[in-house]
Amino acid sequence: MIDDDDAELIRRFCDALWLERGLSEHTLSAYRGDLSRFGAWLAEAGRCGLYRAQREDLLGFLAQQVRLGRKPRSTARTLSALRQFYRHALQNGRIDHDPSALVDAPKLGRPLPKGLSEREVERLLEAPDTLDPEGLRDRAMLELLYACGLRVSELVGLRLHELNLAQGVVRITGKGGKERLAPLGEEAIEWIGRFLQDGRTELLGARQSDAVFPTRRGGAMTRQAFWYRIKKYALAAGVNGEISPHTLRHAFATHLLNHGADLRVVQMLLGHSDLSTTQIYTHVARERLKQLFQAHHPRA
């Protein structure tokens, strides 16, 4: 069980991150969980509190996480949370040295995103029953997700005032509260328009909501609910493998590059702050080119 003083330090740290950097509740929750696990480990091991922890304590905790079967990426995220915490404490004069400074992060490979062909995307988009208002809503959501490469949190959190079908753009509030404009494309405009005209009122009834894609209860759909629905549609469409909302974001970026889009344009559309994050998609596009070469060149 984590010490009450350490729990209060974590709470203040997360509040400061929210005020200073505008991090999402999802990110803050992950930080709280990682730091709380470390605080509980210190207490159970009879060590001192968070502010008195040493490099050896961090190494011992991370080693235990590995023994428990946590993946390198999860361990790296935990170390990142610890570094943020101790850097913040050092900058504010709470500690006189950073115990995380000399702890090396685990080596991570860069996994290539799961790829979908354009035909697989078409089958997935066509899977919902658009005669049903929920199916019409889901078709509009899938079309928007693929047209703009949105994160699932950006999709389910979209509000009516952020959508402009007349101009064919959507204003998206991404990570850290950063805003970007994304073009919709004709198919997305058509399906969103059909849902707003025919399906949304039937779903809401007499209820009021500013969510573009509400549920029958009137609120915005959760990320988990949409993840479940996209899995259902992938199964119905015969699209194999691990499919998630992020899979369509990957497909959006990869298909743009396959058709000659500039990498920096893709970066802007995805809302990546760093171009190196977007460059992973060049590897996906390159693999696709190799496959096409092997399949069609007479001397491959």
QUIURJO-V984056 format. One record per backbone hydrogen bond with DSSP energy under -0.5 kcal/mol. NH is the residue of the N-H (numbers start at 1). CO is the residue of the C=O. E is the energy in kcal/mol with one decimal. If there is no record, write none. Layout:
((NH/CO/E) (NH/CO/E))
//
This chain:
((7/3/-2.4) (8/4/-1.9) (9/5/-1.9) (10/6/-2.3) (11/7/-2.1) (12/8/-2.4) (13/9/-2.2) (14/10/-2.5) (15/11/-2.2) (16/12/-2.2) (17/13/-2.2) (18/14/-2.2) (19/15/-2.2) (20/16/-2.9) (21/17/-2.7) (22/17/-0.7) (22/18/-1.1) (23/17/-0.7) (28/24/-2.5) (29/25/-2.4) (30/26/-1.6) (31/27/-2.2) (32/28/-2.8) (33/29/-2.3) (34/30/-2.3) (35/31/-2.7) (36/32/-2.5) (37/33/-2.0) (38/34/-1.8) (39/35/-2.6) (40/36/-2.6) (41/37/-2.2) (42/38/-2.4) (43/39/-2.1) (44/40/-2.7) (45/41/-1.9) (46/43/-1.1) (47/42/-2.8) (52/49/-1.2) (53/49/-0.5) (53/50/-1.1) (57/54/-0.7) (58/54/-1.8) (59/55/-2.4) (60/56/-2.4) (61/57/-2.4) (62/58/-2.6) (63/59/-2.3) (64/60/-1.9) (65/61/-2.0) (66/62/-1.9) (67/63/-2.2) (68/64/-1.8) (69/66/-1.7) (70/65/-2.2) (75/71/-2.4) (76/72/-2.5) (77/73/-1.9) (78/74/-2.1) (79/75/-2.4) (80/76/-2.1) (81/77/-2.1) (82/78/-2.2) (83/79/-2.6) (84/80/-2.4) (85/81/-2.2) (86/82/-2.6) (87/83/-2.6) (88/84/-2.0) (89/85/-2.1) (90/86/-2.4) (91/87/-2.7) (92/88/-1.5) (93/90/-1.6) (94/89/-2.9) (95/89/-0.8) (99/97/-0.7) (101/98/-1.4) (103/100/-1.6) (104/102/-0.6) (111/109/-0.9) (121/117/-2.1) (122/118/-2.1) (123/119/-2.2) (124/120/-2.3) (125/121/-2.7) (126/122/-1.7) (127/124/-1.1) (130/128/-1.0) (132/129/-1.4) (136/132/-2.7) (137/133/-2.2) (138/134/-2.6) (139/135/-2.4) (140/136/-2.1) (141/137/-2.3) (142/138/-2.6) (143/139/-2.5) (144/140/-2.2) (145/141/-2.6) (146/142/-2.3) (147/143/-2.4) (148/144/-2.1) (149/145/-1.6) (150/145/-0.6) (155/151/-1.9) (156/152/-2.6) (157/153/-1.3) (158/155/-1.3) (160/210/-2.5) (162/159/-1.7) (163/160/-1.6) (164/169/-2.3) (168/164/-1.0) (169/164/-2.0) (170/182/-2.0) (171/162/-3.1) (172/170/-0.6) (172/180/-3.0) (174/172/-0.7) (174/178/-3.8) (177/174/-1.5) (178/175/-1.4) (180/172/-2.0) (182/170/-2.2) (184/168/-2.5) (189/185/-2.2) (190/186/-2.5) (191/187/-2.4) (192/188/-2.7) (193/189/-2.4) (194/190/-2.2) (195/191/-2.2) (196/192/-2.8) (197/193/-2.0) (198/194/-2.9) (199/194/-0.7) (199/195/-1.3) (200/195/-2.9) (203/199/-2.0) (204/200/-2.4) (205/201/-2.8) (207/204/-1.9) (212/158/-2.3) (214/211/-0.5) (214/212/-0.5) (215/219/-2.6) (218/215/-1.6) (221/213/-0.9) (226/222/-1.9) (227/223/-2.3) (228/224/-2.1) (229/225/-1.9) (230/226/-2.5) (231/227/-1.8) (232/228/-1.8) (233/229/-2.2) (234/230/-2.1) (235/231/-2.1) (236/232/-2.1) (237/233/-2.1) (238/234/-0.6) (238/235/-0.9) (239/234/-2.7) (240/238/-0.8) (243/241/-0.9) (247/244/-1.3) (248/244/-0.8) (248/245/-0.7) (249/245/-1.1) (250/246/-2.3) (251/247/-2.3) (252/248/-2.5) (253/249/-1.9) (254/250/-2.8) (255/251/-2.8) (256/252/-1.6) (257/253/-2.1) (258/254/-2.6) (259/255/-1.4) (260/257/-1.8) (261/256/-2.5) (266/262/-2.0) (267/263/-2.3) (268/264/-2.1) (269/265/-2.3) (270/266/-2.4) (271/267/-1.2) (272/267/-1.9) (277/274/-1.2) (278/274/-0.7) (278/275/-0.6) (279/275/-1.5) (280/277/-0.6) (281/278/-2.0) (282/279/-1.3) (283/279/-0.8) (283/280/-0.6) (284/280/-1.1) (285/281/-2.4) (286/282/-2.2) (287/283/-2.2) (288/284/-2.0) (289/285/-2.1) (290/286/-2.1) (291/287/-2.2) (292/288/-2.2) (293/289/-2.4) (294/290/-2.8) (295/291/-2.0) (296/292/-1.8) (297/293/-2.6) (300/297/-1.6))
//
